[in-house]
């Protein structure tokens, strides 16, 4: 399972991912850990380069990547045997 998840994230080298303990969580009695990942927004904006359009584009581009990853993860997790 971990190898399948790793292979998904290898397709997205810009995304940082890992597993973390959730012992502090209300879900700790059901789950031992959680998969966490961060999708970058793209262009780093400064005060000089900032615009609402660029900011919104970064969010929308990251959302597209996120949705692709979530779809792949869902397929992977549904095929657990």
PENORTA-V798697 format. One line per field, one symbol per residue. ss: DSSP state (2 for helix, 1 for strand, 0 for the rest). psi: psi as a letter, one per 20 degrees, with the letter a starting at -180 (. if undefined). burial: I if it has 16 or more other ideal C-beta (glycine too) atoms within 10 Angstrom, else O. A space follows every 10 residues. Layout:
# PENORTA-V798697
ss->???
psi->???
burial->???
This chain:
# PENORTA-V798697
ss->0222222222 0000011111 1000000000 0011111100 0000000000 0222222222 2222222222 2222222200 0
psi->ghhggghghh imiipprrqq qkhiqiihih qhrqpqqppq icpoqrhhip qhgggggggh ghhggghggh gggggghikp .
burial->OOOOIOOIIO OIOOIOOOOO OOOOOOOOOO OOOOOOIOIO IIOOOOOOOO OOOOOOOIOO OIOOIOOOIO OIIOOOOOOO O
